[in-house]
């Protein structure tokens, strides 16, 4: 994980699919879990989705709260 990835979770939009235009940090857990089961996309987007999945799965979404301010 790169240090700037946490900030990117709050600013990067999902570029495709049912949640197109939704910030990655706001994606629902079931959608992130689907990617975990079927495979994350390649590249930075996949890294961000995998990171968000780990935060969600381990109940650590609150770590992003200080960055939202």
N, C-alpha and C positions, 0 to 999 in steps of 0.2 A: 504494500500500500504506500502510495505517495502521500505526503502530508496535505497536499492541496485537494486530495480526493474527497475529504470530508466536506469542504466548502463546495465542491462541484456537485455533490449530492443535493445541495439546496438550490443550486442555480441552473443545472442542466435539465432540459426537458426530455421526456421520452420521445424519440423521433418517429415511432411507428406503433401500430397495434391499437387495441381497445383504449389504452391510456395515453395515446398520442397527445403531447402538449402538457402532460402532468409532470411536475417536478419529480425526479427520481426518489427523493426523500419522502414524497407523499404517496408513492405506489403502495397498494395494499399487499399485505403479507402473502395472501394466496397467489397473487400474480408473481411475486418474487420466488415463491416456492415452486411454481410451475417451471420457471427458468432453471431453478436448481435441479429439477428432475429431468428436464429435456435438454439442458445445455444452455449456457450463457453465450451471447453473441461474442464474436472475436473483438479484440481491440479494447480501447478505453471504455466504451459503453459496457461491455461485458464485465470489465473490472469493477466499474461503478455499481452495476446491478448485483454482482457477487458480494461486494462490500455491504450494500444496503440489505441484502438477504441476511448476511451474518449479523448485522445490527438488529434487524427485526427478529430473527430466529432466537437470538440470545437476550431479547428484551432490553436492548441498549439504544433504542431510538433517542432516548433522553440525552445521549452524548452530543446530539446535534443542537440541543436547545441554546447553549451559549453562543453558537455561531449564527443563530437566527436573529440575535439582537443587534 
